[in-house]
């Protein structure tokens, strides 16, 4: 097992990373803003599951394929970008629904969950992040490298999922305020869709680093 001070240092670094505004926070905010608190919370769980799968892939060495194969990286990136754009367009085409505090999602919660999982899985930058971030805290002297990598991947979610859930609650609160005015409600629907489409375009145009 890693040393206690290493675990504390990792949690502090993970907290800083997860609190930094990025695609995950924007995605959850868009979901809760456009479809309600429940959809936002379920989306956060979906992203967390997808991120955990990336951590497992890093443990098994599968993320190295993404890191060292430009073709695989490109295929995953463009599939992910296309999927985000599709979600944005699909949300835009759906009939507007008035959002209550725990309002309807307009989509079965199982669908919301799996959309979050796929969105995270189809982001190759997450794979590269875990491949570069987790090994920095692994000490071969402390035991199995694979075991420590998986351990840190699990610990990463101790801060990541709760933060995304807080974002979901905040987004839904803003949505309720918007829904009190028909004009604002229409703007809310457009904004949530544009964020998803924007995330897709951003991913498609992003360069490999």
Backbone bond lengths (Angstrom), bond angles and torsions (degrees), N, CA, C in turn:
res aa  C-N    CA-C-N  psi(-1)  N-CA   C-N-CA  omega(-1)  CA-C   N-CA-C  phi
1 X - - - 1.461 - - 1.530 110.42 -
2 X 1.332 117.22 147.06 1.471 120.39 178.17 1.524 110.76 -64.21
3 X 1.319 116.14 156.59 1.453 121.31 177.54 1.528 109.98 -66.66
4 X 1.319 116.04 151.34 1.467 121.25 -177.52 1.521 111.73 -57.80
5 X 1.331 116.68 -43.32 1.472 119.74 -179.03 1.531 111.27 -64.34
6 X 1.349 116.50 -32.09 1.457 120.17 178.02 1.524 110.72 -68.61
7 X 1.333 116.31 -40.50 1.468 120.77 178.71 1.525 110.46 -64.22
8 X 1.339 116.71 -43.00 1.466 120.70 179.14 1.524 110.39 -62.98
9 X 1.338 116.81 -44.09 1.455 121.19 178.56 1.529 110.75 -61.94
10 X 1.335 115.81 -41.45 1.460 119.60 179.79 1.524 111.05 -64.04
11 X 1.326 117.38 -43.37 1.464 120.41 -179.35 1.522 111.27 -63.53
12 X 1.334 116.38 -36.90 1.468 119.75 177.49 1.523 110.32 -65.68
13 X 1.341 116.76 -41.80 1.460 120.74 179.01 1.527 110.20 -67.31
14 X 1.344 116.57 -41.54 1.459 120.64 -179.86 1.526 110.97 -64.28
15 X 1.333 116.21 -39.01 1.462 120.45 178.35 1.521 110.58 -62.29
16 X 1.334 116.08 -43.35 1.465 120.27 179.39 1.527 111.02 -63.28
17 X 1.335 116.61 -42.33 1.464 120.99 179.52 1.522 111.06 -64.55
18 X 1.325 116.89 -45.94 1.462 120.89 -176.32 1.519 113.48 -70.78
19 X 1.345 117.03 -24.85 1.459 120.47 179.16 1.523 112.24 -85.42
20 X 1.327 116.18 -11.98 1.465 119.66 178.99 1.526 110.04 -74.30
21 X 1.340 118.53 124.32 1.464 120.17 179.87 1.527 111.16 -55.32
22 X 1.304 116.44 130.43 1.459 121.67 -178.15 1.509 110.67 -160.13
23 X 1.327 117.60 -169.21 1.474 121.90 -177.41 1.525 114.00 -56.53
24 X 1.323 118.47 -39.77 1.471 120.69 -177.88 1.525 110.93 -64.15
25 X 1.320 116.94 -46.86 1.461 120.68 179.58 1.523 110.17 -64.32
26 X 1.340 116.79 -41.15 1.465 120.31 179.26 1.520 110.94 -64.09
27 X 1.331 117.17 -39.10 1.459 121.22 -179.33 1.527 110.54 -65.37
28 X 1.325 116.99 -48.40 1.467 120.54 -179.51 1.524 110.52 -63.92
29 X 1.316 117.25 -42.04 1.454 121.12 178.27 1.522 110.65 -59.86
30 X 1.332 116.45 -42.99 1.456 120.92 179.63 1.522 111.18 -62.49
31 X 1.325 116.79 -43.41 1.460 120.89 -179.69 1.526 112.00 -64.50
32 X 1.319 117.58 -47.18 1.459 120.11 -178.97 1.521 110.88 -71.28
33 X 1.329 116.22 -34.29 1.459 121.23 179.33 1.517 110.73 -67.27
34 X 1.338 117.14 -38.75 1.454 120.62 -176.31 1.509 114.50 -91.61
35 X 1.355 117.92 -25.43 1.460 119.30 -172.14 1.526 114.87 -131.38
36 X 1.312 117.87 1.39 1.453 119.22 174.48 1.522 114.19 107.06
37 X 1.338 114.15 168.04 1.459 120.98 -174.81 1.527 112.91 -61.83
38 X 1.335 116.30 -43.33 1.459 119.54 -177.56 1.522 111.08 -60.72
39 X 1.338 116.46 -44.26 1.467 120.54 178.86 1.518 110.67 -62.54
40 X 1.333 116.77 -38.61 1.457 119.96 178.86 1.520 112.21 -65.40
41 X 1.326 116.30 -43.25 1.464 120.08 179.53 1.525 111.48 -65.17
42 X 1.327 115.95 -42.36 1.470 119.81 178.84 1.524 110.45 -66.44
43 X 1.329 117.26 -37.38 1.465 120.99 177.10 1.526 110.69 -62.36
44 X 1.334 116.27 -39.21 1.467 120.34 177.92 1.519 110.67 -61.99
45 X 1.330 116.65 -40.11 1.463 120.34 176.70 1.527 111.14 -66.31
46 X 1.333 116.35 -38.06 1.462 120.30 178.11 1.518 111.77 -64.09
47 X 1.335 116.30 -44.97 1.465 120.17 177.29 1.526 110.64 -62.00
48 X 1.341 115.56 -40.02 1.459 119.67 179.44 1.517 111.81 -62.42
49 X 1.331 116.28 -39.96 1.464 120.41 178.08 1.522 110.78 -65.10
50 X 1.343 116.36 -44.77 1.455 119.83 178.95 1.510 112.11 -62.69
51 X 1.329 115.90 -39.55 1.468 120.45 178.04 1.517 110.88 -65.56
52 X 1.339 116.12 -38.20 1.465 120.16 178.24 1.532 110.84 -64.32
53 X 1.323 116.64 -37.43 1.464 120.43 177.26 1.526 110.62 -64.55
54 X 1.338 116.35 -36.05 1.466 120.00 175.74 1.531 110.33 -64.38
55 X 1.338 115.94 -39.00 1.466 119.97 178.99 1.528 110.74 -64.64
56 X 1.330 115.72 -40.17 1.467 120.13 177.32 1.519 110.33 -65.04
57 X 1.332 115.93 -41.00 1.467 120.32 178.51 1.526 110.80 -62.00
58 X 1.352 116.36 -38.77 1.462 120.08 177.67 1.520 110.59 -65.27
59 X 1.338 115.55 -37.88 1.460 120.40 178.53 1.525 111.47 -63.42
60 X 1.322 115.85 -39.23 1.459 121.14 -178.24 1.529 112.81 -83.79
61 X 1.334 115.87 -5.69 1.459 119.38 179.84 1.509 113.84 86.15
62 X 1.347 117.48 4.12 1.465 120.15 -177.92 1.526 112.14 -70.70
63 X 1.341 116.57 -28.60 1.469 119.39 179.98 1.519 111.43 -63.40
64 X 1.334 116.73 -23.04 1.466 120.10 179.36 1.523 110.56 -63.48
65 X 1.336 116.44 -29.51 1.472 119.80 178.40 1.517 109.91 -62.91
66 X 1.335 115.55 -42.51 1.468 120.22 178.17 1.520 110.38 -66.63
67 X 1.321 116.16 -38.26 1.462 120.70 -176.95 1.524 112.52 -68.38
68 X 1.328 116.84 -36.76 1.462 119.87 -172.09 1.525 114.28 -107.00
69 X 1.333 117.53 0.97 1.467 120.52 177.70 1.519 109.72 -118.99
70 X 1.328 118.20 100.60 1.466 120.82 179.55 1.526 112.93 -56.39
71 X 1.338 117.00 -34.15 1.457 120.36 -178.59 1.532 110.77 -67.10
72 X 1.339 116.50 -46.77 1.468 120.41 178.81 1.518 110.14 -62.32
73 X 1.323 116.10 -43.38 1.462 120.51 178.80 1.529 110.71 -58.53
74 X 1.337 116.48 -46.60 1.465 121.13 -177.64 1.524 111.07 -64.47
75 X 1.337 116.81 -43.60 1.467 120.39 -179.03 1.525 110.57 -60.61
76 X 1.338 116.96 -47.43 1.465 120.47 -179.70 1.521 110.51 -64.61
77 X 1.330 116.45 -40.96 1.463 120.37 -178.19 1.528 111.38 -61.91
78 X 1.324 117.17 -47.82 1.459 119.81 -176.93 1.522 112.25 -72.86
79 X 1.324 117.35 -31.42 1.461 119.62 173.77 1.530 109.84 -64.66
80 X 1.323 116.26 -43.66 1.458 120.47 178.27 1.522 112.27 -63.34
81 X 1.336 116.47 -42.15 1.457 120.63 179.28 1.526 110.96 -63.83
82 X 1.327 116.33 -44.41 1.463 120.97 179.74 1.529 110.72 -63.10
83 X 1.325 116.12 -37.90 1.460 120.32 -179.16 1.526 111.46 -66.77
84 X 1.329 117.48 -41.75 1.455 121.13 177.95 1.529 111.50 -63.95
85 X 1.327 116.31 -42.23 1.459 120.46 177.71 1.522 109.99 -62.78
86 X 1.325 116.02 -42.05 1.469 120.52 178.02 1.531 111.07 -59.75
87 X 1.340 116.96 -44.32 1.460 120.33 179.37 1.526 110.99 -61.99
88 X 1.336 116.27 -41.04 1.458 119.97 179.14 1.512 112.61 -64.21
89 X 1.321 116.73 -45.08 1.470 121.42 179.32 1.523 109.97 -65.61
90 X 1.327 116.71 -41.95 1.460 120.91 -179.92 1.520 110.91 -62.63
91 X 1.329 116.99 -41.57 1.458 120.53 178.13 1.519 110.85 -65.50
92 X 1.316 116.47 -35.83 1.457 121.49 -179.77 1.523 111.03 -66.74
93 X 1.333 116.15 -33.41 1.462 120.86 -177.88 1.522 112.85 -80.54
94 X 1.319 117.40 -18.63 1.458 120.23 -178.48 1.524 110.68 -70.85
95 X 1.297 115.18 151.66 1.460 120.03 176.56 1.516 109.28 -66.44
96 X 1.313 115.83 141.30 1.452 119.80 179.21 1.527 110.00 -68.17
97 X 1.310 115.35 141.06 1.466 120.80 176.24 1.517 108.17 -124.69
98 X 1.338 115.33 143.28 1.459 118.95 178.77 1.516 108.58 -76.70
99 X 1.305 116.63 130.03 1.458 121.90 -174.04 1.522 110.66 -91.79
100 X 1.329 115.96 121.55 1.462 121.22 170.03 1.523 107.33 -93.28
101 X 1.340 116.98 -179.01 1.456 119.64 -178.36 1.516 112.03 -57.99
102 X 1.336 116.46 -35.42 1.458 119.75 176.29 1.521 108.87 -123.62
103 X 1.340 114.46 41.67 1.447 123.26 -168.26 1.507 115.86 -58.24
104 X 1.349 116.48 170.92 1.447 122.42 -177.61 1.509 112.10 -66.93
105 X 1.285 116.27 151.74 1.459 120.29 -178.66 1.511 111.91 -93.59
106 X 1.349 117.65 -18.55 1.458 120.05 -175.44 1.512 111.19 75.67
107 X 1.331 117.77 4.54 1.456 123.50 -177.10 1.521 106.94 -156.94
108 X 1.342 118.20 139.70 1.470 119.18 178.39 1.528 110.41 -53.61
109 X 1.327 116.71 142.83 1.459 120.22 -177.32 1.528 111.89 -61.05
110 X 1.328 116.48 -30.31 1.462 118.87 176.60 1.521 110.48 -63.47
111 X 1.343 116.30 -37.68 1.463 120.58 177.62 1.514 111.75 -67.40
112 X 1.345 116.52 -40.73 1.463 121.22 177.88 1.529 110.01 -61.54
113 X 1.329 115.20 -42.35 1.467 120.71 -179.27 1.526 111.10 -62.23
114 X 1.323 116.67 -50.62 1.466 120.02 -176.90 1.519 112.49 -69.06
115 X 1.326 117.47 -28.08 1.460 119.51 173.79 1.528 109.83 -64.14
116 X 1.334 116.41 -40.01 1.460 119.83 177.03 1.518 111.92 -64.25
117 X 1.335 116.21 -41.71 1.465 120.85 178.94 1.528 110.19 -61.34
118 X 1.331 116.84 -49.78 1.471 120.70 -178.35 1.525 111.88 -64.52
119 X 1.334 116.00 -38.86 1.466 119.37 179.02 1.524 111.20 -58.44
120 X 1.332 116.29 -41.66 1.461 120.25 -179.11 1.529 111.54 -73.99
121 X 1.329 116.28 -42.07 1.467 120.18 -179.25 1.526 111.23 -62.30
122 X 1.338 116.23 -38.77 1.465 120.44 -176.03 1.527 112.94 -85.33
123 X 1.319 116.44 22.39 1.469 120.98 174.51 1.526 108.02 -113.07
124 X 1.329 118.65 98.67 1.466 120.98 -176.45 1.520 113.90 -63.89
125 X 1.334 116.94 -21.52 1.464 119.43 179.42 1.530 111.20 -66.42
126 X 1.344 116.93 -27.38 1.459 119.72 176.52 1.525 109.57 -67.26
127 X 1.335 116.17 -41.25 1.468 120.50 178.48 1.526 110.40 -61.00
128 X 1.321 116.43 -44.38 1.464 120.31 179.77 1.523 111.00 -66.54
129 X 1.336 116.28 -35.18 1.462 120.07 179.41 1.525 110.70 -62.27
130 X 1.318 116.59 -49.76 1.455 119.44 -178.98 1.527 111.28 -65.67
131 X 1.316 115.72 -35.92 1.461 119.85 -179.05 1.524 111.08 -64.91
132 X 1.330 116.61 -31.01 1.469 120.26 -178.09 1.529 112.89 -97.30
133 X 1.334 117.23 -29.04 1.462 121.35 -173.18 1.528 112.89 -85.05
134 X 1.319 117.26 -48.68 1.462 120.53 -174.84 1.533 113.90 -62.62
135 X 1.348 119.09 -43.88 1.478 119.02 -177.24 1.525 114.54 -61.17
136 X 1.337 117.00 -20.05 1.464 119.15 -179.31 1.535 112.15 -63.92
137 X 1.333 116.47 -21.84 1.455 120.58 -176.31 1.537 112.38 -107.06
138 X 1.318 115.96 1.54 1.462 120.50 -178.94 1.525 109.94 -88.26
139 X 1.324 115.99 131.99 1.459 122.35 177.94 1.527 108.29 -119.10
140 X 1.339 117.53 107.75 1.470 120.20 -178.05 1.522 113.62 -55.52
141 X 1.333 116.56 -26.34 1.457 120.38 -179.75 1.538 110.89 -67.18
142 X 1.351 116.60 -25.59 1.453 120.99 -175.34 1.527 113.68 -84.57
143 X 1.340 117.16 0.13 1.463 118.66 179.50 1.512 112.52 132.01
144 X 1.333 116.21 -159.73 1.459 122.98 -176.61 1.528 111.84 -57.27
145 X 1.335 116.27 126.79 1.467 121.29 177.85 1.527 109.86 -65.10
146 X 1.337 117.02 -44.07 1.460 121.00 -179.99 1.527 110.69 -62.83
147 X 1.337 116.67 -40.88 1.458 120.46 179.76 1.513 112.27 -64.33
148 X 1.324 116.41 -42.28 1.463 120.53 178.78 1.528 111.09 -66.92
149 X 1.328 116.16 -39.56 1.466 120.24 178.88 1.519 110.67 -61.21
150 X 1.321 116.91 -45.50 1.465 120.76 178.64 1.526 110.50 -65.46
151 X 1.326 116.96 -39.49 1.464 121.32 178.73 1.525 111.01 -58.48
152 X 1.338 116.31 -47.83 1.456 119.68 -179.82 1.530 111.04 -67.88
153 X 1.333 116.76 -32.93 1.460 119.65 176.32 1.521 111.40 -62.43
154 X 1.329 116.52 -38.26 1.464 120.85 177.67 1.524 111.13 -70.98
155 X 1.321 116.45 -42.52 1.466 120.54 -179.93 1.525 111.06 -62.56
156 X 1.334 116.49 -33.58 1.462 121.20 -179.79 1.529 111.15 -54.88
157 X 1.344 116.41 -33.92 1.460 120.60 -176.48 1.516 113.01 -79.95
158 X 1.325 116.73 -12.42 1.466 120.18 177.72 1.528 109.95 -62.43
159 X 1.326 117.06 -31.71 1.463 121.02 176.77 1.524 111.86 -99.90
160 X 1.325 117.69 -34.47 1.454 120.90 -173.67 1.519 114.30 -65.32
161 X 1.322 117.37 -51.32 1.466 120.73 -176.39 1.533 111.95 -65.09
162 X 1.345 120.33 -47.95 1.471 119.36 178.51 1.526 113.86 -59.17
163 X 1.328 116.88 -38.26 1.459 119.68 179.59 1.525 110.27 -64.85
164 X 1.329 117.63 -43.93 1.461 120.58 177.96 1.525 111.26 -64.12
165 X 1.322 117.36 -32.83 1.460 120.26 177.39 1.531 111.12 -68.16
166 X 1.332 116.12 -38.94 1.472 119.58 175.83 1.522 110.54 -62.81
167 X 1.320 116.42 -38.24 1.465 121.15 176.87 1.533 110.00 -63.07
168 X 1.334 116.61 -40.15 1.464 121.25 179.32 1.525 111.09 -62.27
169 X 1.322 116.71 -43.09 1.468 121.06 179.37 1.525 110.24 -64.50
170 X 1.324 116.52 -43.10 1.463 120.49 179.49 1.523 110.91 -64.56
171 X 1.330 116.28 -42.53 1.459 120.04 -179.64 1.515 112.28 -63.17
172 X 1.325 116.81 -40.01 1.463 119.77 -179.68 1.525 111.49 -69.04
173 X 1.340 116.51 -33.90 1.462 120.02 177.56 1.523 110.69 -63.87
174 X 1.329 115.78 -40.75 1.466 119.95 176.85 1.524 109.96 -65.24
175 X 1.346 116.61 -39.18 1.463 121.31 -179.20 1.523 111.54 -62.78
176 X 1.337 116.74 -39.99 1.467 120.73 178.86 1.519 109.81 -62.00
177 X 1.319 116.60 -41.28 1.464 120.48 178.63 1.527 110.62 -63.55
178 X 1.340 116.61 -42.12 1.456 120.82 179.97 1.524 111.04 -65.18
179 X 1.332 117.16 -36.74 1.461 120.79 -173.02 1.521 113.16 -70.41
180 X 1.330 117.08 -10.30 1.461 119.74 178.71 1.519 112.36 -73.67
181 X 1.311 115.98 -14.92 1.464 120.98 179.49 1.528 108.71 -123.79
182 X 1.338 119.15 125.14 1.469 121.28 -177.41 1.528 113.61 -55.02
183 X 1.341 116.41 -39.53 1.461 119.74 -179.45 1.524 110.05 -67.22
184 X 1.337 116.25 -46.04 1.459 120.15 178.84 1.522 111.08 -63.19
185 X 1.342 116.37 -34.63 1.460 119.93 -179.60 1.526 110.59 -64.83
186 X 1.343 116.14 -38.44 1.465 119.39 177.28 1.525 110.38 -67.63
187 X 1.319 116.51 -39.91 1.460 120.33 177.35 1.525 110.12 -62.19
188 X 1.341 116.33 -41.35 1.466 121.29 178.04 1.523 111.08 -56.75
189 X 1.317 116.36 -44.45 1.455 120.67 -179.25 1.525 111.10 -63.42
190 X 1.321 116.24 -42.23 1.459 120.28 178.80 1.528 111.51 -66.62
191 X 1.312 116.99 -43.36 1.458 120.56 -177.93 1.521 112.30 -61.57
192 X 1.338 116.78 -45.11 1.460 119.80 -179.12 1.519 111.19 -62.94
193 X 1.338 116.80 -36.59 1.464 120.65 178.42 1.521 111.42 -70.72
194 X 1.329 115.94 -42.86 1.463 120.56 -178.76 1.521 111.45 -63.39
195 X 1.344 116.96 -36.44 1.464 120.01 178.83 1.530 110.21 -61.77
196 X 1.339 117.03 -45.60 1.465 120.30 179.67 1.524 111.36 -63.01
197 X 1.335 116.18 -45.24 1.464 120.06 178.67 1.524 110.27 -63.34
198 X 1.328 115.91 -41.15 1.462 120.06 178.90 1.517 112.47 -62.88
199 X 1.341 116.97 -38.56 1.457 120.32 177.30 1.529 110.57 -63.42
200 X 1.350 115.75 -38.91 1.460 119.61 178.38 1.517 112.21 -64.53
201 X 1.328 116.42 -45.59 1.466 121.00 178.94 1.523 110.35 -63.81
202 X 1.327 116.44 -41.63 1.459 121.35 178.95 1.530 111.14 -59.80
203 X 1.327 116.54 -43.65 1.449 120.93 179.66 1.531 110.63 -65.48
204 X 1.333 116.08 -42.72 1.465 120.24 -178.53 1.535 112.09 -63.14
205 X 1.329 115.85 -36.10 1.461 120.63 -176.43 1.522 113.54 -90.45
206 X 1.321 116.65 -8.47 1.467 120.33 -177.79 1.523 110.73 -68.82
207 X 1.311 114.93 146.81 1.454 120.46 179.12 1.512 110.49 -96.89
208 X 1.286 114.97 150.06 1.463 120.47 176.97 1.509 109.30 -72.59
209 X 1.322 117.29 131.50 1.469 121.03 -179.47 1.517 109.99 -123.17
